[in-house]
Amino acid sequence: MLPPSPLRLVVLVSGSGTLLQALLDACADSTYGAKVVAVGADRDGIAGLERAEKAGIPTFVRRVRDYDSREEWDRALADAVAQYRPDWVISAGFMKLVGAEFLARYGGRMLNTHPALLPSFPGAHAVRDSLAHGVKVTGCTVMVVDEGVDTGPIIAQRAVDVIAGDTEDSLHERIKEVERDLLVTTVADLVAARPGGRADR
């Protein structure tokens, strides 16, 4: 019996691509059981795209401003992703909300990470909000994307202690280290959970 083919991932990025790099590093191990087949972005000239190109992975860019409406952009993004037949779409620091058309195609098959322990502190300023609230423990979450803002089903979480004297930057850096590992582990769990399990089994 042939081992299952690797889980196909399309990763969406908007910036430096450190989450993407964590996945690329994991996928370099053939026993990981997943493969990044394309990387998409909402803007040009970002480090995330450079990381993909260096790894020999196809890239595409769909900028919101190039379309007459957000709905047209959402459809174009969904069409671009569809070319690579992903099993899962990974939002890895992708700073745009996908819409109804995208979710109609990939709802239930799109993961996002968030630098807080949801449902606490959703939104774009989670680390700042956590500090302002005075929490002693925060962390990161991997969730399935739905139509809300950080409201989808939670797949995995990991705690990070807040240290006396933490700034938003210092805390966020520690969270991002944990976030990268949590995303890699979560994708490995998806591989293990599918029929046939990992490619090396």
Secondary structure by P-SEA (a helix, b strand, c coil): ccccccbbbbbbbcccaaaaaaaaaaacccccccccccccccccccaaaaaaaaabbbbbbbbccccccaaaaaaaaaaaaacccccbbbbccccccccaaaaaaccccbbbbbcccccccccccaaaaaaaacccccbbbbbbbccccccccccbbbbbbbcccccaaaaaaaaaaaaaaaaaaaaaaaaaacccccccc
